[in-house]
Amino acid sequence: MTKKEEIYNDSWLYSLVLATLVIFLEALKKYTFEIFNVNLTYALFLLPAVYLITNYITKKYGYKKCVVSIVASALALVLFHTIISLILNSSLKLENIGGEFCGYVISQFVNLTIYTFLLNNTKINYFFTVINYLFALIINYMFYTLIYLNKVVLDNFWKGYFITLIIQTIICLIIGVLDVKIKRGKEKDA
């Protein structure tokens, strides 16, 4: 293939989709539903899609473009919190965004590191892909809980935690099928 054939690089579009989804998830956290006397947020249904988009960017455009996308979406998260606090005339507290920011960024880079290893050193496999998604979600919740909520011993915390992971495991099983079907792009990381 010649250089002239590559006319358009749309990796920026996926970065934009990732940032938009992160902002949408943040807005969805305010809306909850109840299951087994535990309030859960609707965002739990879309959170695995964030990792699917990140893995898609990694697979199609490489590690470096994915890092740029993660940084851009993390900055969009902070910018969203800042703008909303200005609009609502409320104070912007570090603890309000610290847990979400750290949980998001750390889980994304753990996901990216493991996924890149799987891409470069193994034949991508459904089981490892789903485990990677679940591991990233667990890390996200761990940092979010420890930094934002500052506790892990709440009345219904563990019940809600496991219900959330069960729901997201089902979603990850579906997303894992999609992920394995995505073909690798032209750029391969060494």
N, C-alpha and C positions, 0 to 999 in steps of 0.2 A: 504494500500500500504506500502510495506517495504522500508527501506532506500536503499536497493540494487537496486530497480527498478529505482530510480532516478540516471541515469548514467551520464548525461551531462546537464549542465546548460549553455544555450547559451545566457544569458542576455548580456554578453559582446559584442556579435555580433550585437545586436540591438543598443548598445551604439556606436559602430563603424559606423553603418548605419546612426545614427543620426548625428554624427560628420561629416561624409562624405557629407551628405545632406546639412548641414549648410555651409560647405566650398563651395559646388556646388552653393548654393544660393548666396553666396557672389560673386562668379565669374560671375553669371548670371546678377547681378545688373548693369553691364556695358553695357548690351545689352537691347535696348529699342524698343518699337513699339509705334505708335501713334494712338490714338482713340479720336475723338472729339477735335482735336488740343491739346491734352495733351500727353506728352511722359510718358509711363509707362514701367516698367521693366518686363522682362519675369519671374523674380523671384516670382512675385505675384502669379503665377499659382502653384508653389511648396511649398510656405510658409505654407499653411494649412497642408501639409503632414508632416511637422516637428512636429506639435502638435498631429497628428494621431500617429506617431511613439512614441512620449512621452507618450501618453495615452495608447498605446499598452503595453509599458514597465511597466507602472503603473498597468495596469489590470493584466498582466501576471506574473510580478515579484515583484511587491510591490513598496511602496513609496521610500524606501532606495535605491534600485537599480536605480530608476528613477532619484533621486537626483544625484547619481554618473554619470549617463548618461548626465544629463544637465550640470554638472560641466565639464565633459570631452569635450563635444561639445563646450561649451563656451571657454574653453582653446584652443581648436582646431581653433576657430575663431580668437583669438588673435595671435596664432602661425602662422596662415595663413597670416594675415596682416603683421606680422613681417618679415616673409620669403619673401613675395612679395615685401615689401619695400626694403629689402636688394638686391634682384635680380634686381629690377628696379632702384636701387641706388637713391631712393627717401627718404626723411626724414619721420620717423614714428611719426606722430602727434597724441596726445591723442584724440583730437576732431574727428579724422578720424575713430577711432574704438570705442570711448566712447559711442556714440549714438546707434550704432549697438549692442554693447556688453550689455549696460544697457537695451535697448529695448528687446533684446533676453532673457536675464536672468530674468528680472522682469516679462515679459509676460509668460515665461515658469513656473516660480514658482507660479504665479497667476493661470495659467491653471492647474498646478499640485494640488494646494490646493483645488480649486473648484472641480476638477475631483475626487480627493480622497474623498472629502465630499460626492459627488454624489454617488460614489461607495459604501461607507460605510453606508450611511444614507437613501438612496432612492433606488428604483428599477430603474436601468439605463434606461433613457428615451431619445428618439430621439430628442425631442424639447430642453431639457436642455443641451444635448450634443452639438447640433449645436450652441446654445446660448453661451456655454462655449468657443467653437472655435472662434466665432466672437468676444467675449469679449477679448480673448487673442490677437487676431489680432489688435484690436483697441488699446489695451495697448502697443503693440509692436510699432505701428505707432506713438502713442503719445510720447513715450520716444525717439524714433528715431528722430522724427521731432524736438522736443524741444532741444535735446542735440546735435545732429549732424547738423541739418540745422539751429538751433537756431532761427527759426522764424515759425510762422504759417500764416502770411499774405503775401502770394505770389500770383502772378497773377492767375495762374491756379492751385494753391495748392488744394483748396477745391473741385474743379471740379475733379481733379485727385484722390483725397482722396475718394470721393464718388463713382467714377467709379471703383476704386480698390476694395472698400468694396462690391460693387454689384457683381463684378466678383468673389471675394472670397466667397461671400455668396452662390453663385451657387455651387462652389467647395465644400464648407462646407456642403451643403445639401447632396451631394454625399458621402463625407467622413463620415458624421454622420451615414449613413446607414451602412457603413463598420464597424464603431466603435461599434455600437449597436450589431452587429453580432459576435464580438469577445467575446469569452467566458473568464470568469475570471480564473486566474491561481490558483495554490495551496496556495500561500502565500496571506493571507488577512491581511490588516493593522487593528489594533485595533482602 
